[in-house]
Structures are given as structure tokens and as C-alpha cells.
Amino acid sequence: MQFGLFPRVMWPMSVYEVPLSKVEKLEKVVNSYVKKWLGVPRCLSSVALYVKGILQLPINSLVEEFKCAKVRTELLLTGSKDRIVSGLAPNPSKGRKWKPKVAVQEAEAALRHGEIMGNVQIGRGGLGRTSGKPMWGKADQKEKRRLVVEQIRRQEEASRQVKAVSLAKQGQWLNWEGVERKQVTWRDLWSMESNRLKFLLGATYDVLPSPDNLRIWTDGDPSCTLCSGVATLRHILSGCKVSLAQGRYTWRHNQVLKCLAAGIESRRQQVNAEGSHKKGIQFVREGEKSKRAVKSRSTTQEAKDWQMLVDVGGKLVVPQEIVTTNLRPDIVYWLTGSVFY
């Protein structure tokens, strides 16, 4: 779609007078095929496909590209150095729902207002941490066109954010804090398994067939089979007390940890069983030169009382001779007087 459909339809949309309603109908058709290709349910909102939020897909909105193309055409015609072209610039789009001329005026007004406000600090970084935005008054004609198109894209992104707020279930990701953003590339889409991508989208926007969702879609039982609580997606992934007590959430992590601990434990027993390497005095005969001195083994290499604790099957407590802490490292490997995590 990104490299096949867009190049074919964007040029006719840029040149001919196409109303926005026609483009929106075409985008609905595109969305249905994209959802089918991704393997997600039809109830997934189109916001999930184009929003730049917690999970960003490499798919552009047809409506957004259409508006940017029309605005670009409007700016090229009205900003032409030829007075005849700039004075008789035709309307690049027909319809009453959206007009490029009005959109350009609103974008330019927003840019002028931003210039008056100046570079506002965003985030928790210190002063000067973020790079300044180019000023509208100091930009040339080409730079102004780019700024206006970027402002149109920000407006479209803001409208998607507003729509996401109105979604009770699929907009819960807006309330997440401290979550690392995931940007899926086309390379990831081609290399990722279909079930993994389907789970990633479904878990982010809460459209997986959990008992709670099945109760809404059909007429099922929303209770959890383990603890009899409401089996929402959050409950299944991280909120069931029975699953936590049985170690279901940490089972995969523990299996990997057991393999690592088995290799370290075999080496620890081997080192502790070895005898100490004491080197005798080497005498130098008359007329001979002494050999180059070999660096002596360190204290840790000579030690034979290594100990190890692994956080599998119980709550690991760091020995008090190492440090007093409430942290639970996966493996503690220590020697009397030395600490190694």
C-alpha cells in the first residue's frame, strides 16, 4: 500500500478536484484490507493504524497525505513568482467539508502564534536540551511551505489523539506512564510472525478475545477460570493472583535463568574442587638469565570458596555480608570479602 497504492493515487488527487468525502470513503476501504492483512479484528479503530503513540505502524493515512498534497499545491500556486499564476490560482479541491485555502490560513496563524510564544521547553530536560524550532518570520518561501505541511500533519495527529481519548477501551494506552514507545518498521512487518504482530496490536489496544471482551462481543462468561475474577486483558497478563502464586508469569524467565545457573554452577564446583597453584622458587644458575616473571594469580583466581544463589523457586535474599538491600537480583555470586553480581 505504502509503495504501490499511494504513488498511483496521490498524483491524480493532487491535480484533480477531489472532495474530501471521496477520499475518506476510499480510506475506509483501505483500512478494511489493512486490518485483514494485519490479522486484527474489524472493531479495531483506524486510529490504531495511523496514530504516533505507544505503538506506531509504518502506514500513512490517505486523508492526511491528501490534505498535505492539496496544501502543497495551494502554496505553490499562490506563492508563484508569476503574477498571472498567483493571481488566478484555481481552487485545488472542491467540496464544503474542507478547503485547502482555509487550512493554509489556519496553519499560518498557528505558526505565527508559535513564533510569538517562542521555543517552549517540553519534557523534563534542562534549558537548551531541546533544539529550537525554525521561526516563521525568518523562513524563506520553501521553508514556509515545509512548516505549513508539518503543521497540517500535527493537526491531523491531534485529531487522532482526540478520537483516541473518546475510546473507552482502545484509548487506555493514553493513560500509560513510563512505557517505552515501539516503532514498527516495514522490515519488522515482513520478518515478524503474524501471530506475534496480531498479539502486539491486540494487547496494546485491548482487542484480544479475552473473556471480558467476548462478553461484550457475544454472550460469554467474563470470570477468570483460576480466581473467579473479571478476566480482563490486564487481569490475564499481570493481575491474576493465582497465576502469580503458581509462577506462570515468570515461568519463561525462570527456564532461561535455570540454564544459565546450571552452567555457572558446574564451573563454580570445578573451580572450588581444584587445588591451589603454589609456585616454587626458581633458582638462576651462574651465567644464565632469569626468565620473564609471570604475573601472579589474583586473589579471586586463587579462591576456592565461591558461593552462588539463584532467584528460582523462592524469594532470594542477598547475604548480609555483601549488602543489606531489598533488591532481588537473578544471580548472586560472591566470595568472602568480594561481591560479584
Secondary structure, DSSP 8 states (H G I E B T S, - for coil): -TTTTHHHHHHHHHHS---HHHHHHHHHHHHHHHHHHHT--TTS-THHHH--SSEE-S---HHHHHHHHHHHHHHHHHT-SSHHHHHT---S---SS--HHHHHHHHHHHHHHHHHH-----SS--TT-S-----TTT--HHHHHHHHHHHHHHHHHHHHHHHHHT-TTTTGGGG--S---EE--HHHHHHS-HHHHHHHHHHHHT-S--HHHHHHHSS---B-TTT-SB--HHIIIII-HHHHHTT-SSHHHHHHHHHHHHHHHHHHHHHHHS-----------TT-----------HHHH----EEEE-SSS-----TTT---S---SEEEEETTEEE-
